[in-house]
Amino acid sequence: MIEDMLRTPAAVQDAERHTAHNYHPLPVVISSAEGAWVTDVDGKRYLDCLAGYSALNFGHRHPTLIAAAHAQLDKLTLTSRAFIHDQFADFCRELAALCGKDLVLPMNTGAEAVETGIKVARKWGYQVKGVPAGQANIVVAEGNFHGRTTTIVSFSTDSDARADFGPYTPGFRIVPYGDLDALTEAIDEHTVAVLLEPIQGEQGVVVPPEDYLPGVRRLCTERNVLFIADEIQSGLGRTGTTFACEQEGVVPDMYLLGKALGGGIVPVSAVAADSDVLGVLQPGQHGSTFGGNPLACAVATEVVRLLATGEFQRRSAELGERLQAGLRDLIGKGLVEVRGRGLWAGLDIDPALMSGREACERLMERGVLAKDTHGSTIRLAPPLVITEEEIDHAVAQVAAVLAG
């Protein structure tokens, strides 16, 4: 902690006084935002290179999305799924088309989407594959981050996320990420799904070997196992394609989506799969009071339409090359390794220089917001509306921090 840098404002102290300390935020108090920039209570502007962990792929207050929210607020915000509202069909139809799947099941948070995927996979295993009752298992990867519910942390390998929250939910097998041989050995006749992030975000934007996802797809097909892709952070344009799986020419059986689907305005998540998978659910077996509500659907439909143009995927691919090249030039100048795809990068800083937290504090002082993870690693994930000049500015600030 650098004392002169961190004269914590009163608003930060007040927030910490009345809030459970489940986060350790940087000491900045944001009051307004637009595009790729946020402004704090003192009027200082910052380039947002976290984008709400990809929830703000389209930037802060995208005018099309804000207009959709305003229009819907004047009409209808909630009915519950006990009734059908006039925004529901468009959202489900257009998202299903974007995913190339038959059906969509809307929820709210990413963790809810993951929980939904787990339940659907197990039910599919019992009803379709013929797994004996109570024997279904799902194979997951070390270093995963799929959320923080008690079931999900049961198969986490992050001690901070998992420790002291037991007893844990059984039914999961953990194998090294990127290791096809280990995955092959873990699958048996009772395996119903392989649940993976195409790129592990929380772990530090870890990209698997080129043959990994295609190998997972082949293996799941051969063994009659569902391939579930958690694209909650990696999907919806972040990596330069609509889904990160597309980078490897892979189509999973089920997409888990969230974050950017709500346009940075409302929490929206969804599970997308074909009818032979999602069709196993019947009324009363799964649901959500707020899932698929009119406000969420109105905003998320516009998100899908923005993605349908391909503009944001192209921006991420083209500008991502600039970001990745600029960061790679810093290897050996304070950076040990750079990983990433599109506008998403994990930077391993030489631990002899500073921790990831200290780097983010120094970047904050220079007007760039980022997030650390796992020691000396930081992540950059700017909104897809960022410009070339803003990318160059962010890279320059990283270089300045590394140079001391």
C-alpha positions as CSV (number, residue, x, y, z in Angstrom):
1,M,0.0,0.0,0.0
2,I,1.4,3.3,-1.0
3,E,0.3,5.8,1.6
4,D,0.5,9.0,-0.5
5,M,-1.6,7.3,-3.2
6,L,-4.3,6.0,-1.0
7,R,-5.8,8.9,1.0
8,T,-9.1,7.0,1.2
9,P,-12.1,9.4,0.6
10,A,-14.7,9.6,3.3
11,A,-17.2,7.9,1.0
12,V,-15.0,4.8,0.8
13,Q,-14.6,4.7,4.6
14,D,-18.4,5.0,5.0
15,A,-19.1,2.2,2.5
16,E,-16.7,-0.1,4.3
17,R,-18.2,0.8,7.7
18,H,-21.7,-0.4,6.7
19,T,-20.9,-3.2,4.2
20,A,-19.8,-6.8,4.7
21,H,-16.2,-7.0,3.5
22,N,-16.7,-9.6,0.7
23,Y,-14.9,-7.3,-1.8
24,H,-11.7,-5.3,-1.5
25,P,-12.4,-2.5,-4.0
26,L,-9.9,0.1,-5.2
27,P,-10.5,3.4,-3.2
28,V,-12.3,5.2,-6.0
29,V,-15.9,6.4,-5.7
30,I,-17.5,6.6,-9.2
31,S,-20.5,8.9,-9.7
32,S,-21.0,9.0,-13.5
33,A,-19.9,7.2,-16.6
34,E,-20.2,7.2,-20.4
35,G,-18.7,5.0,-23.0
36,A,-15.3,3.7,-21.8
37,W,-14.9,6.4,-19.1
38,V,-16.0,6.9,-15.6
39,T,-15.8,9.9,-13.3
40,D,-15.4,9.9,-9.6
41,V,-17.0,12.2,-7.0
42,D,-14.1,14.7,-7.3
43,G,-14.5,15.0,-11.0
44,K,-11.5,12.8,-12.0
45,R,-11.9,10.7,-15.1
46,Y,-10.7,7.1,-15.5
47,L,-10.5,4.8,-18.4
48,D,-12.5,1.7,-17.4
49,C,-10.4,-1.3,-18.4
50,L,-12.5,-3.8,-16.4
51,A,-15.9,-3.1,-17.9
52,G,-17.7,-4.8,-15.0
53,Y,-16.0,-8.1,-15.7
54,S,-17.4,-7.9,-19.3
55,A,-20.9,-6.9,-18.1
56,L,-20.2,-3.5,-19.8
57,N,-19.0,-4.8,-23.2
58,F,-21.0,-2.0,-24.9
59,G,-19.7,0.6,-22.6
60,H,-21.4,2.7,-20.0
61,R,-24.9,4.0,-20.8
62,H,-24.9,2.8,-24.5
63,P,-27.6,5.1,-26.0
64,T,-29.5,2.3,-27.7
65,L,-29.7,0.2,-24.5
66,I,-30.5,3.2,-22.3
67,A,-33.4,4.1,-24.7
68,A,-34.8,0.6,-24.6
69,A,-34.7,0.6,-20.8
70,H,-36.4,4.1,-20.5
71,A,-39.1,3.0,-23.0
72,Q,-39.8,-0.2,-21.1
73,L,-39.8,1.5,-17.7
74,D,-42.7,3.6,-18.9
75,K,-44.7,0.5,-19.8
76,L,-44.1,-2.7,-17.8
77,T,-41.3,-4.0,-15.6
78,L,-42.4,-7.3,-14.1
79,T,-45.1,-9.9,-14.6
80,S,-43.3,-13.1,-13.4
81,R,-43.3,-16.1,-15.7
82,A,-46.9,-16.9,-14.5
83,F,-47.9,-14.8,-17.5
84,I,-46.4,-13.9,-20.9
85,H,-45.3,-10.4,-21.7
86,D,-44.8,-8.7,-25.0
87,Q,-41.0,-8.6,-24.8
88,F,-40.4,-12.2,-24.1
89,A,-40.8,-13.9,-27.4
90,D,-38.6,-11.5,-29.3
91,F,-35.8,-11.9,-26.8
92,C,-35.9,-15.7,-26.7
93,R,-36.2,-16.1,-30.5
94,E,-33.4,-13.7,-31.3
95,L,-31.0,-15.0,-28.7
96,A,-31.7,-18.6,-29.8
97,A,-30.9,-17.5,-33.3
98,L,-27.7,-15.8,-32.3
99,C,-26.6,-19.0,-30.5
100,G,-27.8,-21.3,-33.2
101,K,-29.9,-23.2,-30.7
102,D,-33.6,-24.1,-30.5
103,L,-34.4,-22.9,-27.0
104,V,-33.5,-20.3,-24.4
105,L,-34.1,-20.3,-20.7
106,P,-33.7,-16.8,-19.2
107,M,-32.4,-16.2,-15.7
108,N,-30.8,-13.3,-13.9
109,T,-27.2,-13.9,-12.8
110,G,-24.3,-15.9,-14.2
111,A,-24.4,-18.2,-11.2
112,E,-28.1,-18.9,-11.8
113,A,-27.2,-19.8,-15.4
114,V,-24.6,-22.2,-14.2
115,E,-26.9,-23.8,-11.6
116,T,-29.5,-24.1,-14.3
117,G,-27.0,-25.8,-16.6
118,I,-26.0,-28.3,-13.9
119,K,-29.7,-29.1,-13.2
120,V,-30.5,-29.6,-16.9
121,A,-27.5,-31.8,-17.5
122,R,-28.3,-34.0,-14.6
123,K,-32.0,-34.3,-15.6
124,W,-30.9,-35.0,-19.2
125,G,-28.5,-37.7,-17.9
126,Y,-31.3,-39.5,-16.0
127,Q,-34.1,-39.1,-18.5
128,V,-32.2,-39.3,-21.8
129,K,-28.8,-41.0,-21.2
130,G,-30.2,-43.5,-18.7
131,V,-27.8,-42.8,-15.8
132,P,-29.0,-44.5,-12.6
133,A,-30.8,-42.1,-10.1
134,G,-28.4,-40.1,-8.0
135,Q,-25.3,-41.2,-9.9
136,A,-24.7,-38.4,-12.4
137,N,-21.3,-36.7,-12.4
138,I,-20.0,-33.6,-14.1
139,V,-16.4,-33.0,-15.0
140,V,-14.9,-29.5,-14.4
141,A,-11.5,-27.9,-14.6
142,E,-9.0,-26.8,-12.1
143,G,-8.8,-23.0,-11.8
144,N,-12.4,-22.6,-12.8
145,F,-14.7,-19.7,-11.8
146,H,-18.4,-20.3,-12.4
147,G,-19.9,-18.4,-9.5
148,R,-20.2,-18.5,-5.7
149,T,-23.3,-20.5,-4.8
150,T,-22.7,-23.4,-2.4
151,T,-23.0,-26.0,-5.2
152,I,-20.6,-24.1,-7.5
153,V,-17.9,-23.5,-4.8
154,S,-18.1,-27.2,-4.1
155,F,-16.0,-27.7,-7.3
156,S,-13.9,-24.6,-7.0
157,T,-10.1,-25.0,-6.5
158,D,-9.8,-21.4,-5.2
159,S,-9.5,-21.6,-1.4
160,D,-10.8,-18.1,-0.9
161,A,-14.0,-19.0,-2.7
162,R,-14.4,-22.5,-1.2
163,A,-12.9,-22.6,2.3
164,D,-15.4,-22.8,5.3
165,F,-18.5,-23.0,3.1
166,G,-19.0,-26.8,3.4
167,P,-20.5,-29.3,3.5
168,Y,-20.0,-29.5,-0.2
169,T,-22.2,-30.8,-3.0
170,P,-21.0,-34.1,-4.5
171,G,-21.1,-35.1,-8.1
172,F,-18.1,-33.3,-9.6
173,R,-14.8,-34.4,-10.9
174,I,-11.9,-31.9,-11.2
175,V,-9.2,-32.3,-13.8
176,P,-6.4,-30.0,-15.0
177,Y,-7.5,-27.3,-17.4
178,G,-6.2,-28.0,-21.0
179,D,-5.4,-31.7,-20.3
180,L,-7.4,-33.9,-22.6
181,D,-5.9,-37.1,-21.3
182,A,-7.0,-36.3,-17.8
183,L,-10.5,-35.4,-19.1
184,T,-10.7,-38.7,-21.0
185,E,-9.8,-40.7,-17.8
186,A,-12.4,-38.8,-15.7
187,I,-15.4,-39.5,-17.9
188,D,-17.3,-42.7,-17.2
189,E,-20.7,-44.1,-18.0
190,H,-22.3,-41.9,-15.4
191,T,-20.8,-38.6,-16.7
192,V,-23.5,-36.3,-18.0
193,A,-21.5,-33.2,-18.8
194,V,-18.2,-31.5,-19.1
195,L,-18.5,-27.9,-17.8
196,L,-15.7,-25.5,-19.0
197,E,-14.8,-21.9,-19.6
198,P,-13.4,-21.6,-23.1
199,I,-11.0,-19.1,-21.6
200,Q,-10.5,-19.0,-17.8
201,G,-11.1,-15.3,-16.9
202,E,-10.8,-15.2,-13.1
203,Q,-7.7,-17.4,-13.3
204,G,-5.9,-14.7,-15.3
205,V,-7.3,-15.0,-18.9
206,V,-5.9,-18.4,-19.4
207,V,-6.2,-19.6,-23.0
208,P,-6.1,-23.4,-23.5
209,P,-4.0,-25.2,-26.1
210,E,-5.3,-25.0,-29.6
211,D,-6.4,-28.6,-29.8
212,Y,-8.1,-28.6,-26.4
213,L,-11.7,-27.4,-27.1
214,P,-11.9,-29.4,-30.4
215,G,-10.7,-32.4,-28.4
216,V,-13.3,-31.8,-25.7
217,R,-16.0,-31.6,-28.4
218,R,-15.0,-34.8,-30.0
219,L,-14.7,-36.6,-26.7
220,C,-18.2,-35.4,-25.5
221,T,-19.7,-36.6,-28.8
222,E,-18.0,-40.0,-28.6
223,R,-19.0,-40.6,-25.0
224,N,-22.5,-39.1,-25.2
225,V,-21.7,-36.4,-22.7
226,L,-23.0,-32.7,-22.9
227,F,-20.4,-30.1,-23.5
228,I,-21.4,-27.0,-21.5
229,A,-19.5,-23.8,-22.3
230,D,-19.6,-21.1,-19.7
231,E,-19.4,-18.0,-21.9
232,I,-20.6,-15.6,-19.2
233,Q,-17.3,-13.6,-19.4
234,S,-15.8,-14.8,-22.6
235,G,-19.0,-14.6,-24.8
236,L,-20.9,-11.8,-26.6
237,G,-18.0,-10.2,-28.5
238,R,-15.3,-10.1,-25.9
239,T,-12.8,-12.3,-27.7
240,G,-13.4,-11.0,-31.3
241,T,-16.2,-13.5,-32.1
242,T,-19.7,-13.8,-30.7
243,F,-18.5,-16.8,-28.6
244,A,-15.0,-17.7,-27.6
245,C,-15.7,-21.3,-28.7
246,E,-15.9,-20.0,-32.3
247,Q,-12.2,-19.2,-32.2
248,E,-11.6,-23.0,-32.3
249,G,-14.6,-23.9,-34.6
250,V,-16.4,-25.6,-31.7
251,V,-20.1,-25.6,-31.0
252,P,-21.1,-26.8,-27.4
253,D,-24.3,-28.5,-26.5
254,M,-25.2,-25.7,-24.1
255,Y,-24.2,-22.0,-23.8
256,L,-24.2,-20.3,-20.4
257,L,-24.5,-16.6,-20.9
258,G,-24.7,-13.5,-18.7
259,K,-22.9,-10.3,-17.8
260,A,-22.9,-8.4,-21.2
261,L,-26.4,-9.8,-22.0
262,G,-27.8,-7.2,-19.6
263,G,-26.0,-4.3,-21.3
264,G,-24.6,-3.0,-18.0
265,I,-28.1,-2.0,-17.0
266,V,-29.9,-5.0,-15.5
267,P,-28.8,-8.5,-14.5
268,V,-29.7,-10.9,-17.3
269,S,-28.4,-14.5,-17.9
270,A,-29.6,-17.3,-20.1
271,V,-29.0,-20.9,-21.0
272,A,-29.2,-21.8,-24.7
273,A,-29.5,-25.3,-26.0
274,D,-31.4,-27.5,-28.4
275,S,-34.8,-29.0,-27.5
276,D,-33.4,-32.5,-26.9
277,V,-31.5,-30.9,-24.0
278,L,-33.5,-28.0,-22.6
279,G,-36.7,-29.8,-23.4
280,V,-36.3,-32.1,-20.4
281,L,-37.6,-29.4,-18.1
282,Q,-41.3,-29.3,-17.4
283,P,-43.4,-26.7,-15.6
284,G,-42.7,-26.4,-11.9
285,Q,-39.2,-28.0,-12.2
286,H,-37.2,-24.9,-12.4
287,G,-37.9,-21.2,-12.5
288,S,-37.2,-17.6,-11.4
289,T,-39.5,-14.8,-10.4
290,F,-37.4,-12.2,-12.2
291,G,-35.9,-14.3,-14.9
292,G,-37.0,-13.1,-18.3
293,N,-38.8,-10.0,-16.9
294,P,-40.0,-7.3,-19.4
295,L,-37.3,-4.8,-18.5
296,A,-34.5,-7.4,-18.8
297,C,-35.9,-8.7,-22.1
298,A,-36.2,-5.2,-23.6
299,V,-32.6,-4.4,-22.9
300,A,-31.2,-7.8,-23.7
301,T,-33.0,-7.9,-27.1
302,E,-31.2,-4.8,-28.1
303,V,-28.0,-6.3,-26.9
304,V,-28.6,-9.3,-29.2
305,R,-29.4,-6.9,-32.1
306,L,-26.2,-5.0,-31.6
307,L,-24.3,-8.3,-31.7
308,A,-26.2,-9.4,-34.8
309,T,-24.6,-6.6,-36.8
310,G,-21.1,-8.1,-36.2
311,E,-19.7,-4.6,-35.5
312,F,-18.6,-5.3,-31.9
313,Q,-17.0,-8.6,-32.7
314,R,-15.0,-6.9,-35.4
315,R,-14.0,-4.1,-33.1
316,S,-12.9,-6.6,-30.5
317,A,-10.8,-8.6,-33.0
318,E,-9.2,-5.6,-34.7
319,L,-8.6,-3.4,-31.6
320,G,-7.6,-6.5,-29.6
321,E,-4.7,-7.1,-31.9
322,R,-3.5,-3.6,-31.1
323,L,-3.9,-4.2,-27.3
324,Q,-2.2,-7.6,-27.4
325,A,0.7,-6.3,-29.5
326,G,1.2,-3.3,-27.2
327,L,1.2,-5.4,-24.1
328,R,3.6,-8.1,-25.6
329,D,6.1,-5.3,-26.2
330,L,6.3,-4.9,-22.4
331,I,7.4,-8.6,-21.8
332,G,10.9,-8.3,-20.3
333,K,10.1,-4.8,-19.2
334,G,8.2,-5.7,-16.1
335,L,5.8,-8.2,-17.6
336,V,6.6,-11.9,-17.5
337,E,3.8,-13.1,-19.7
338,V,0.7,-11.8,-21.6
339,R,-2.3,-14.0,-22.4
340,G,-5.6,-13.2,-24.1
341,R,-7.9,-13.0,-27.0
342,G,-9.6,-9.9,-28.5
343,L,-10.1,-7.1,-25.9
344,W,-9.2,-9.4,-23.0
345,A,-5.8,-9.8,-21.5
346,G,-4.1,-11.3,-18.5
347,L,-0.8,-9.7,-17.5
348,D,1.7,-11.5,-15.3
349,I,3.9,-8.9,-13.6
350,D,7.4,-9.7,-12.3
351,P,6.5,-10.4,-8.6
352,A,9.8,-8.8,-7.7
353,L,8.4,-5.5,-8.9
354,M,5.0,-5.4,-7.3
355,S,1.8,-7.3,-6.6
356,G,-1.2,-7.1,-8.9
357,R,-3.0,-5.1,-6.3
358,E,-0.2,-2.5,-6.1
359,A,-0.1,-2.3,-9.9
360,C,-3.9,-1.6,-10.0
361,E,-3.5,1.0,-7.4
362,R,-0.8,2.7,-9.4
363,L,-2.8,2.5,-12.6
364,M,-5.8,4.0,-10.7
365,E,-3.6,7.0,-9.8
366,R,-2.8,7.3,-13.5
367,G,-6.4,7.3,-14.5
368,V,-6.9,3.6,-15.6
369,L,-9.0,1.1,-13.7
370,A,-8.1,-2.6,-13.8
371,K,-8.4,-5.6,-11.5
372,D,-5.8,-7.9,-10.0
373,T,-6.1,-11.6,-9.5
374,H,-3.9,-14.3,-8.0
375,G,-0.8,-12.5,-6.8
376,S,1.0,-10.5,-9.5
377,T,-1.6,-10.9,-12.3
378,I,-3.9,-8.2,-13.5
379,R,-6.7,-8.3,-16.1
380,L,-7.6,-5.8,-18.8
381,A,-11.1,-6.0,-20.4
382,P,-12.0,-2.6,-21.7
383,P,-15.5,-2.0,-23.2
384,L,-15.7,-2.9,-26.9
385,V,-16.4,0.8,-27.7
386,I,-12.8,1.8,-26.7
387,T,-10.8,3.6,-29.4
388,E,-7.3,3.0,-30.8
389,E,-6.1,6.1,-29.0
390,E,-7.6,5.0,-25.7
391,I,-5.9,1.5,-26.1
392,D,-2.6,3.2,-26.7
393,H,-3.2,5.4,-23.6
394,A,-3.9,2.3,-21.4
395,V,-0.8,0.5,-22.6
396,A,1.3,3.6,-22.0
397,Q,0.0,3.8,-18.4
398,V,0.8,0.1,-17.8
399,A,4.3,0.8,-19.2
400,A,4.7,3.8,-16.9
401,V,3.7,1.8,-13.9
402,L,6.1,-1.0,-14.7
403,A,8.9,1.5,-15.2
404,G,8.3,2.9,-11.7
